[in-house]
Amino acid sequence: MLPSTVFPDLKDRSVLITGGGSGIGASLTEGFIAQGARVAFIDIAAEPSKALADQLEQKYGNRPLYLETDLRDLDALRKAVATAEAENGAVTVLVNNAAWDDRHTVEDVTEEYWNLNHSINLRPQFFAIQAVLPGMKKAGGGSIINFTSISFMINQGDLPAYTAAKAGVIGLTKGLAGTLGPDKIRVNAIAPGWVMTERQKALWVTEESLKVHVGKQCLKEAVLPDDMVGPCLFLASDAARMLTAQTMIVDGGYL
């Protein structure tokens, strides 16, 4: 369930979300649409993304702009940012959500696989930020929210390229917070726990594994995609105007 809190300053704000067509990203797209923001979202999967845009327009009377883009193609990413800005104005909220948490062993990782993994999980976060910066600076500031993961914090061992990238997201967040602070641009990260997206449930969740994981949380309920929306809206809003260089862990108290 989406949070009931309204952040008036988010109305008409130009928001760009990567990976906004499914999972956590779809909840984020809906969350900002529900606030009355002008939302553009990037996703490679066209059919579900178009269906999401139709659904949100019907529900809220506020249609997000879907930008079919492969984030591994940096020229395409830059073009998507330009289209979002032409449609909605300078991006003042960027949510770097897109990720690929494919499981893999150390032995199976090749140079090509490593580069592929980071071309989705880390590289686009930097270049999306780079692309929105001129407009964000001209607008007088903004908020950048990078999604990381608790996976590297709990020593999860079955996706080493992914955990390396997600650790890198925090380094990127803190370094850019220092660089961009004088321009009134805040840069923060959100680290979800195990979120019960359709992908997770289809590929890795079992009744027993979920029971064990939730049993280690302080809050004894599964974490859902909608649970990421409130923290993200808060970080995007003026309520967090003096909060930067931080990582907000949203894991039900697992850590």
BADOVEX-63906 format. One record per residue (C-alpha): residue number from 1; x, y, z. Coordinates in steps of 0.2 Angstrom, whole numbers, plus 2048, in hexadecimal, padded with zeros to 3 digits. Layout:
BADOVEX-63906
- lumke/X/Y/Z
- NUM/X/Y/Z
...
***
This chain:
BADOVEX-63906
- lumke/X/Y/Z
- 1/800/800/800
- 2/807/811/7FB
- 3/80A/81E/809
- 4/7FC/82A/80D
- 5/808/838/810
- 6/807/847/804
- 7/816/851/800
- 8/80F/861/7F8
- 9/820/866/7F1
- 10/821/857/7E6
- 11/812/85C/7DC
- 12/817/861/7CA
- 13/829/85C/7CE
- 14/832/854/7C0
- 15/837/843/7C5
- 16/841/836/7BB
- 17/842/824/7C1
- 18/84C/816/7B9
- 19/845/804/7B9
- 20/834/80C/7BD
- 21/82A/7FF/7B4
- 22/829/7F0/7C0
- 23/82D/7EB/7D1
- 24/833/7F8/7DD
- 25/834/805/7CE
- 26/822/803/7CA
- 27/81D/807/7DC
- 28/829/816/7DC
- 29/821/81C/7CB
- 30/80F/81B/7D3
- 31/815/823/7E3
- 32/81B/833/7DA
- 33/80C/833/7CE
- 34/801/832/7DD
- 35/80A/842/7E4
- 36/806/84B/7D4
- 37/817/84B/7CE
- 38/81C/84B/7BB
- 39/824/83A/7BA
- 40/82E/833/7AC
- 41/835/821/7AE
- 42/841/817/7A4
- 43/83F/804/7A2
- 44/845/7F7/795
- 45/835/7ED/796
- 46/828/7F6/78B
- 47/818/7EC/78D
- 48/817/7EC/7A0
- 49/81D/7FE/7A0
- 50/810/804/794
- 51/802/7FB/79E
- 52/808/803/7AE
- 53/807/815/7A6
- 54/7F5/811/7A0
- 55/7F1/80A/7B1
- 56/7F8/81A/7BB
- 57/7EF/826/7AF
- 58/7DF/81E/7B2
- 59/7E1/81D/7C5
- 60/7E8/82E/7C8
- 61/7E5/838/7B8
- 62/7F8/83B/7B7
- 63/801/831/7AA
- 64/814/82E/7AC
- 65/81F/82F/79D
- 66/826/81E/798
- 67/837/81E/790
- 68/83C/80E/789
- 69/84F/80D/78B
- 70/85D/801/78E
- 71/867/809/79C
- 72/877/7FF/795
- 73/876/80B/786
- 74/87C/81C/78E
- 75/877/826/77E
- 76/866/81F/780
- 77/866/824/792
- 78/86B/836/78E
- 79/85D/837/781
- 80/850/830/78D
- 81/855/83E/79A
- 82/854/84B/78D
- 83/843/845/788
- 84/83D/845/79A
- 85/843/857/79C
- 86/83B/85D/78C
- 87/82A/855/792
- 88/82B/859/7A5
- 89/838/866/7A7
- 90/849/865/7B0
- 91/84A/855/7BA
- 92/84B/85A/7CD
- 93/848/849/7D4
- 94/852/83A/7CD
- 95/84F/829/7D3
- 96/85C/81C/7CE
- 97/853/80C/7D1
- 98/857/800/7C2
- 99/860/7F1/7C7
- 100/864/7DF/7C2
- 101/866/7D2/7D1
- 102/86B/7C3/7C7
- 103/873/7B5/7D1
- 104/884/7AF/7CC
- 105/893/7A7/7D3
- 106/8A5/7AE/7D4
- 107/8AB/7A0/7C8
- 108/89E/7A4/7BB
- 109/8A2/7B7/7BA
- 110/8AB/7BC/7AA
- 111/8B1/7CD/7A5
- 112/8A2/7CF/79A
- 113/896/7CA/7A8
- 114/89E/7D6/7B4
- 115/89D/7E4/7A8
- 116/88B/7E0/7A4
- 117/886/7DF/7B6
- 118/88D/7F0/7BA
- 119/886/7F8/7AA
- 120/875/7F5/7B2
- 121/878/7F6/7C5
- 122/885/805/7C6
- 123/88A/80E/7B6
- 124/879/815/7B2
- 125/877/81C/7C3
- 126/886/828/7C0
- 127/882/82C/7AE
- 128/86F/82F/7B2
- 129/875/83B/7BF
- 130/881/843/7B3
- 131/874/846/7A6
- 132/867/84E/7B2
- 133/874/859/7BB
- 134/874/869/7AF
- 135/861/86A/7B0
- 136/861/867/7C3
- 137/86E/874/7C6
- 138/865/880/7BC
- 139/855/87D/7C5
- 140/85D/881/7D5
- 141/85F/870/7DD
- 142/857/85F/7DF
- 143/858/84E/7E6
- 144/861/83E/7DF
- 145/85C/82D/7E7
- 146/867/81E/7E3
- 147/860/80D/7E7
- 148/86D/801/7EF
- 149/86A/7F1/7F8
- 150/86D/7E9/809
- 151/874/7DA/800
- 152/886/7DF/801
- 153/884/7E4/814
- 154/87E/7D3/818
- 155/88C/7CA/80F
- 156/880/7C2/802
- 157/88C/7B7/7F8
- 158/882/7B1/7E9
- 159/883/7C1/7DF
- 160/894/7C9/7E1
- 161/894/7D4/7D2
- 162/884/7DB/7D7
- 163/889/7DE/7E9
- 164/899/7E7/7E3
- 165/88E/7F3/7D9
- 166/882/7F6/7E7
- 167/890/7FA/7F3
- 168/897/806/7E5
- 169/886/80F/7E5
- 170/889/815/7F7
- 171/89A/81B/7F2
- 172/893/824/7E3
- 173/885/82B/7EE
- 174/891/832/7FB
- 175/89E/839/7EF
- 176/891/842/7E5
- 177/888/849/7F4
- 178/898/852/7F8
- 179/89A/858/7E6
- 180/888/85E/7E3
- 181/884/865/7F4
- 182/889/876/7F0
- 183/87C/876/7E2
- 184/86E/871/7EE
- 185/86D/860/7E7
- 186/86B/852/7F4
- 187/871/840/7F0
- 188/86B/832/7FB
- 189/869/81F/7FA
- 190/85C/813/7FE
- 191/861/801/803
- 192/852/7F5/802
- 193/852/7E4/80B
- 194/84A/7D5/802
- 195/83B/7DD/7F9
- 196/82D/7D1/7F3
- 197/82C/7D6/7E1
- 198/825/7CB/7D4
- 199/836/7C7/7CE
- 200/83C/7C2/7DF
- 201/82D/7B7/7E2
- 202/82F/7AF/7D1
- 203/841/7AB/7D2
- 204/848/7AA/7E4
- 205/83A/7AB/7F2
- 206/834/79B/7FA
- 207/829/799/809
- 208/837/794/814
- 209/844/7A1/80E
- 210/837/7AF/811
- 211/833/7A8/822
- 212/845/7A8/827
- 213/849/7B9/820
- 214/83A/7C2/828
- 215/83E/7B9/838
- 216/84E/7C3/839
- 217/845/7D3/836
- 218/83F/7DE/844
- 219/82F/7E1/83B
- 220/828/7D0/838
- 221/820/7D3/827
- 222/827/7D1/815
- 223/82D/7E1/80E
- 224/823/7E6/7FE
- 225/827/7F2/7F0
- 226/81B/7FF/7F6
- 227/826/800/806
- 228/833/809/7FC
- 229/828/817/7F7
- 230/827/821/807
- 231/839/822/80A
- 232/83C/827/7F8
- 233/82F/835/7F8
- 234/836/83B/809
- 235/848/83C/801
- 236/841/845/7F2
- 237/837/852/7FB
- 238/83C/862/804
- 239/839/859/815
- 240/84A/851/812
- 241/852/862/80D
- 242/862/860/818
- 243/864/84D/816
- 244/871/848/80A
- 245/87F/83B/808
- 246/875/82E/812
- 247/86F/81C/80F
- 248/85E/818/815
- 249/85C/806/819
- 250/84A/7FF/817
- 251/84B/7ED/81B
- 252/83E/7EA/829
- 253/84C/7EB/836
- 254/856/7DC/82E
- 255/866/7E5/832
***
